Amino acid sequence: MAESKPAHDEATLGHWSAELEGKEPEEILRWAIKQFQPGLTHACSFGGPSGMVILDMVMKIDPRVEVFYLDTDFLFPETYKLRDVCEARYNFKPIAFKSLITVAEQAQKYGEALWLRDPDACCNLRKVEPNQRALVGKTAWLSGIRRDQSETRREVRIVEWGSKFELVKIAPLAAWSEKQVWSYIMTHDVPYNELHDHNYPSIGCTNCTKPVNPGDDARAGRWQGLDKTECGIQEWSLIILGHEQCGQATSS
């Protein structure tokens, strides 16, 4: 933990974010490491290309930054393979956070295929709650969220206060485009999920991720046929089995 807790008031966060606009992601990461390390953590899904870019940058700047991922028990084999490739390449061990209940226990308690009947509940059990535990005791977390990913993310700031997890969230690639992300990956030979080469621009769980047609929205393959666009980690409110768990965040 850092010796002194950084200011979390809106004015300070807004100032930080404004000061970092226009800066290169590496500059933002160096600032974040200086400001919040020790205690800074990177949420890497081993699915999205943005997370891989941040991982590569972080490992080159300060490999002591903790990296975690959410193991939902429904990750693609290609996702686990990428995790293993990154462990060997960067010589680190990402920390896995899993649901408090097994897949079998979930089926017994809530019924089979909960993700089809109540995908929000499934995501909360297998992603949001584990993410909460992953951030306990941290000073800030790095997210691969970008403004160009979807309409719901257009206004994301580089530095925000996430009321859902009560922690500062930093998005080093907020202003980057998909083209910039892939240019970095190609230039620096960054490992990426093989599913991207098979029409999977956005990768989540096996049950809720499908390939998309060329030209479709990058997240069109997530929760197809359902009125759902986010897993809950980036949404403004946290709903567990239909009951409100926490208040709305101003920008999470």
C-alpha positions as CSV (number, residue, x, y, z in Angstrom):
1,M,0.0,0.0,0.0
2,A,1.1,3.5,-0.6
3,E,2.3,5.6,2.4
4,S,-0.4,8.2,1.9
5,K,-3.8,7.7,0.2
6,P,-4.2,9.8,-2.9
7,A,-6.9,12.4,-3.2
8,H,-10.2,11.0,-4.6
9,D,-12.2,14.2,-4.9
10,E,-13.7,15.0,-8.3
11,A,-11.7,18.1,-8.8
12,T,-8.4,16.3,-8.3
13,L,-9.4,13.4,-10.6
14,G,-10.7,15.8,-13.2
15,H,-7.4,17.8,-13.1
16,W,-5.3,14.6,-13.4
17,S,-7.4,13.4,-16.4
18,A,-7.2,16.8,-18.1
19,E,-3.4,16.9,-17.6
20,L,-3.0,13.5,-19.1
21,E,-5.1,14.1,-22.2
22,G,-2.9,14.0,-25.3
23,K,-0.1,12.1,-23.5
24,E,1.2,8.8,-24.8
25,P,0.0,5.7,-22.9
26,E,3.5,5.0,-21.7
27,E,3.6,8.5,-20.1
28,I,0.2,7.9,-18.5
29,L,1.5,4.5,-17.1
30,R,4.6,6.1,-15.7
31,W,2.5,8.7,-14.0
32,A,0.2,6.0,-12.6
33,I,3.0,3.9,-11.3
34,K,4.6,6.9,-9.6
35,Q,1.3,8.0,-8.2
36,F,-0.1,4.7,-7.0
37,Q,2.6,2.0,-6.8
38,P,2.8,-0.1,-4.7
39,G,-0.9,-1.0,-4.9
40,L,-1.5,-0.5,-8.6
41,T,-3.0,-3.4,-10.4
42,H,-3.7,-4.3,-14.1
43,A,-6.9,-6.1,-15.1
44,C,-5.9,-8.2,-18.1
45,S,-8.5,-10.5,-19.6
46,F,-6.1,-12.1,-22.1
47,G,-8.9,-11.5,-24.6
48,G,-8.9,-7.9,-25.6
49,P,-6.0,-6.4,-27.6
50,S,-6.0,-3.3,-25.4
51,G,-5.2,-5.3,-22.3
52,M,-2.3,-6.9,-24.1
53,V,-0.8,-3.5,-25.1
54,I,-1.0,-2.3,-21.5
55,L,0.5,-5.5,-20.3
56,D,3.5,-5.1,-22.7
57,M,4.0,-1.5,-21.7
58,V,3.7,-2.2,-18.0
59,M,6.1,-5.1,-18.0
60,K,8.7,-2.8,-19.7
61,I,8.2,0.1,-17.3
62,D,7.7,-1.7,-13.9
63,P,7.1,-5.5,-14.0
64,R,6.3,-5.4,-10.2
65,V,2.8,-4.1,-11.1
66,E,0.3,-6.8,-10.2
67,V,-1.7,-8.3,-13.0
68,F,-5.0,-10.2,-12.4
69,Y,-7.6,-11.8,-14.6
70,L,-11.1,-13.2,-14.0
71,D,-11.3,-16.9,-14.5
72,T,-15.0,-17.5,-15.1
73,D,-14.6,-21.2,-15.8
74,F,-15.9,-20.4,-19.2
75,L,-12.9,-18.9,-20.9
76,F,-11.8,-20.1,-24.4
77,P,-8.8,-22.5,-24.6
78,E,-7.1,-19.8,-26.7
79,T,-7.5,-17.4,-23.7
80,Y,-5.7,-19.8,-21.4
81,K,-3.1,-20.4,-24.0
82,L,-2.4,-16.7,-24.3
83,R,-2.1,-16.4,-20.5
84,D,0.6,-19.2,-20.6
85,V,2.4,-17.5,-23.5
86,C,2.6,-14.2,-21.6
87,E,3.8,-15.9,-18.4
88,A,6.7,-17.3,-20.3
89,R,7.5,-14.1,-22.3
90,Y,7.3,-11.6,-19.5
91,N,8.3,-13.9,-16.6
92,F,5.4,-13.1,-14.3
93,K,2.4,-14.9,-12.8
94,P,-1.0,-13.3,-13.2
95,I,-3.4,-13.8,-10.3
96,A,-6.6,-15.6,-11.1
97,F,-9.9,-14.6,-9.4
98,K,-12.8,-17.1,-9.7
99,S,-16.4,-17.1,-8.6
100,L,-17.1,-18.2,-5.0
101,I,-19.3,-21.0,-6.4
102,T,-18.5,-23.6,-9.0
103,V,-20.3,-24.0,-12.3
104,A,-22.1,-27.1,-10.9
105,E,-23.1,-25.2,-7.7
106,Q,-24.4,-22.3,-9.8
107,A,-26.5,-24.7,-11.9
108,Q,-27.9,-26.4,-8.8
109,K,-28.8,-23.1,-7.1
110,Y,-30.0,-21.0,-10.1
111,G,-30.7,-23.6,-12.8
112,E,-28.9,-24.6,-15.9
113,A,-27.6,-22.1,-18.4
114,L,-28.1,-19.0,-16.2
115,W,-26.3,-16.9,-18.8
116,L,-29.2,-17.5,-21.2
117,R,-32.0,-16.7,-18.7
118,D,-30.3,-14.0,-16.7
119,P,-27.0,-13.0,-18.1
120,D,-26.5,-10.1,-15.7
121,A,-26.8,-12.5,-12.8
122,C,-24.3,-14.9,-14.3
123,C,-21.8,-12.0,-15.0
124,N,-22.2,-10.7,-11.4
125,L,-21.5,-14.1,-10.0
126,R,-18.6,-15.0,-12.2
127,K,-17.0,-11.6,-13.0
128,V,-18.2,-8.6,-11.0
129,E,-17.9,-10.2,-7.5
130,P,-14.5,-11.7,-8.2
131,N,-13.4,-8.3,-9.6
132,Q,-14.4,-6.7,-6.3
133,R,-12.2,-9.2,-4.4
134,A,-9.3,-8.6,-6.9
135,L,-9.3,-4.9,-6.0
136,V,-9.4,-5.1,-2.2
137,G,-6.5,-3.2,-0.7
138,K,-5.4,-1.7,-4.1
139,T,-4.7,2.0,-4.7
140,A,-5.8,2.1,-8.3
141,W,-6.4,-0.2,-11.3
142,L,-5.5,-0.1,-15.0
143,S,-8.3,-0.8,-17.5
144,G,-8.1,-1.4,-21.2
145,I,-11.3,0.4,-21.9
146,R,-11.3,2.8,-24.9
147,R,-13.7,5.4,-26.1
148,D,-14.0,3.9,-29.6
149,Q,-15.2,0.5,-28.4
150,S,-18.9,1.3,-28.0
151,E,-21.4,4.1,-27.5
152,T,-21.5,3.3,-23.8
153,R,-17.8,4.1,-23.5
154,R,-17.6,7.4,-25.5
155,E,-17.2,9.6,-22.5
156,V,-14.7,7.6,-20.5
157,R,-11.9,9.7,-18.9
158,I,-8.3,8.7,-18.5
159,V,-8.6,8.9,-14.7
160,E,-12.0,8.3,-13.0
161,W,-13.3,7.4,-9.6
162,G,-15.2,4.1,-9.9
163,S,-17.9,4.2,-7.3
164,K,-18.7,0.5,-7.9
165,F,-15.4,-0.7,-6.6
166,E,-14.5,2.5,-4.7
167,L,-11.2,2.8,-6.4
168,V,-9.4,5.1,-8.9
169,K,-9.6,3.6,-12.4
170,I,-7.0,4.6,-15.1
171,A,-7.6,4.0,-18.8
172,P,-4.2,4.6,-20.5
173,L,-5.6,3.8,-24.0
174,A,-8.8,5.8,-23.6
175,A,-8.0,8.0,-26.6
176,W,-6.5,5.4,-28.8
177,S,-8.2,3.8,-31.8
178,E,-8.4,0.2,-32.7
179,K,-5.9,0.9,-35.5
180,Q,-3.4,2.3,-33.0
181,V,-3.8,-0.7,-30.7
182,W,-3.1,-3.2,-33.5
183,S,-0.3,-1.1,-34.9
184,Y,1.5,-1.3,-31.5
185,I,0.8,-5.1,-31.3
186,M,2.3,-5.6,-34.7
187,T,5.3,-3.2,-34.2
188,H,6.3,-4.7,-30.8
189,D,5.3,-8.3,-31.6
190,V,2.9,-8.4,-28.7
191,P,1.1,-11.8,-28.1
192,Y,-2.6,-11.6,-28.7
193,N,-5.6,-14.0,-28.6
194,E,-5.7,-16.2,-31.7
195,L,-9.5,-15.8,-31.8
196,H,-9.0,-12.3,-33.2
197,D,-7.8,-14.0,-36.4
198,H,-11.2,-15.8,-36.6
199,N,-13.7,-12.9,-36.5
200,Y,-13.8,-12.5,-32.7
201,P,-13.0,-8.8,-32.2
202,S,-14.3,-8.9,-28.6
203,I,-13.7,-12.0,-26.5
204,G,-15.5,-13.0,-23.3
205,C,-16.9,-16.3,-22.1
206,T,-17.5,-19.3,-24.5
207,N,-21.3,-19.2,-23.7
208,C,-21.8,-15.6,-24.6
209,T,-19.2,-14.8,-27.4
210,K,-19.7,-15.5,-31.1
211,P,-17.8,-14.4,-34.2
212,V,-19.1,-11.4,-36.1
213,N,-19.3,-10.5,-39.8
214,P,-16.9,-8.1,-41.3
215,G,-18.0,-4.5,-40.7
216,D,-20.1,-5.3,-37.7
217,D,-19.6,-3.5,-34.4
218,A,-16.7,-5.0,-32.5
219,R,-18.9,-6.0,-29.6
220,A,-21.7,-7.4,-31.8
221,G,-20.6,-11.0,-30.9
222,R,-21.2,-10.5,-27.2
223,W,-24.6,-11.6,-25.7
224,Q,-26.2,-11.9,-29.2
225,G,-30.0,-11.7,-29.1
226,L,-29.9,-10.3,-25.5
227,D,-30.5,-6.8,-24.3
228,K,-27.0,-6.6,-22.8
229,T,-23.8,-4.8,-23.9
230,E,-21.5,-4.9,-20.8
231,C,-20.5,-7.6,-18.4
232,G,-21.2,-5.3,-15.4
233,I,-17.6,-4.3,-14.5
234,Q,-17.8,-1.2,-16.6
235,E,-21.6,-0.5,-16.1
236,W,-22.8,2.3,-13.8
237,S,-24.8,0.0,-11.5
238,L,-24.3,-3.4,-10.0
239,I,-27.3,-5.7,-10.1
240,I,-27.1,-9.1,-8.5
241,L,-30.0,-11.4,-9.3
242,G,-32.3,-8.4,-9.8
243,H,-31.4,-6.6,-6.6
244,E,-29.5,-3.4,-6.4
245,Q,-26.1,-4.0,-4.7
246,C,-24.6,-0.5,-4.9
247,G,-25.4,3.0,-6.1
248,Q,-24.7,4.4,-9.5
249,A,-21.2,5.5,-10.3
250,T,-20.7,8.8,-11.9
251,S,-18.5,7.3,-14.6
252,S,-17.4,3.7,-14.2
